[in-house]
């Protein structure tokens, strides 16, 4: 009986180590490089310059950009994608809140049913020290591309 308990504990420890390892990016591309790949494949042709992008996330002037190593935002008529590379994953929740606020703004600014549908289906995710949001018709494919790039697949 004790032998089974020890084996069970070892399995749990090993499984938890592997689950933690999966959430750390195998590659560490800059946000611009990652979003350029997405832009090419999904016609995100409007590149938002850094100062303009800062305004999208900092209307209240209380956003702490010192937590972000680099970030990039691309838009098109079909939606918007933003990727933040953080110095550490510790700040992911803070940046996820800012991205969620951006999605709420997209929902409020929607001009037709199609753009409202895209904004309502938008989602924020994180992977290690990356936070990204996707408000786009091809949301699932874009998430898959981002996560495969970070995994090194």
N, C-alpha and C positions, 0 to 999 in steps of 0.2 A: 504494500500500500504506500509506504513512504517513497519507494522507488518511483511509483507512478506520479506522485505529487511533485517530486523533484524534476522528473521529465516534463511534466506539465508547466512548471515554473520556468524551466529553461526554454521551452517552446514559446511561452509568452514573452520572455525577455528578447529572444531572437526576433520574433515577429515585430515587436515594438521598435527594435533597432532598424529593421528593414523598412518599416513604415515611415520612420523619421528620415531615413536616407532618401526615400523617394521624393520628398518635398524639397530637397536641395537641388538647385539647378546643376546639371552636368556641364553646361556651357553658361557663359556670362556675357552675352552680347549687349552692346549699348542699345538703349531704347530706340534710337534713330535707325540703327541697322535692322532691328526687328520689325519696326513699323514700315520701313521701306519695302521689305519682303511682302508684308501684308498688303500694302498699297498697290504694289505691282499686280498681285493676284486678284484683288477685290476692288479695283478701281477707286481707291481712296486717293483722289487726285488733289485735294486741297491740304497742303502742309501748313499747319499753324506754327508760326514762329514762336520762340520761347517766351518772349514778353507778352504776346497776345494770349498764349496758352496759360500763362500765369494769371492773367485777368479772368480766364474762364473758371479758375479754381479759387480765386482769392478776391471775391467781390467785397468781403468784409474786412480785408487787409489783416487777417489773423492767421493765414496759412504759413506754416513754418517750412520753407523750402530747403532749409539746411539738412533736413532728413532725407532729401532726395539727391542721389548721385547724378542722375539725368532722367529726362522724361521727354516723350514725344506724343503729339496728338495729330491725327489725320481725320479729315472729314470728306464727305461726298454727299450727293443728293440722297444716297441710300443710308447714310448714318455716320457714326463717329467711333473711333477707336483711340484709346489712350493707354500708354504703357509707362509705368514708373519703375525705374531701377533704384532701389533704396540702398543706403550704405549698409543697413542691417535689417533683418526681417522683424526685429523688435518693433519697428515703426509701421508695420503693415496695417494694423487696425486704424491708425490715424489717417493714413492715406486712403484706405478703403472708404472711410467716412466722407472724405473730400470727393472721391469718385462717385459715391452714391448721391451726394449733393448735386454733382454735375448731371447725373441721370435725371434727378428730379427737375432740374432746370430745363433739360431737353424735353421732358414731358410737358412742362408748362409752356414751352415755346413752340410746341408742335402746331403746324399750320393746317394739316389735313389728317385724315384718318390713317393713311399709310404711315406718315412720320410718327403719329401718336402710337400706332401699333408697334413700330420698331422701338420707340423709346420705352414703352411699357414692358417690352420683352428684354430690355437691356439688363446686363448683369455685370457684377464686379467679382473678380477672383484674385487670388494671390498664389504664388508659387515661390517658396523661399523668400528671397529679398525683392521679388517683383510683384507689383500690383498692376492689374490691367482691367479695363472695362471695355465692353463691346456693346454698342447700340447699332446693329446692322442686320440686314436681311439674312446674311450668312453667318450669324453669330456663332453657331456650333462649329462650323468649319474654321473660322478665325481662331476660336479658342483652341481647337485641335492643333492648328499651325503654330500658335504661340507656345503651347505646352510641349509639342514635339521639338521645337527649336531649343527650348530650355532643357529638355531631357537629353538633347544631343542625338535625337533620332533622325 
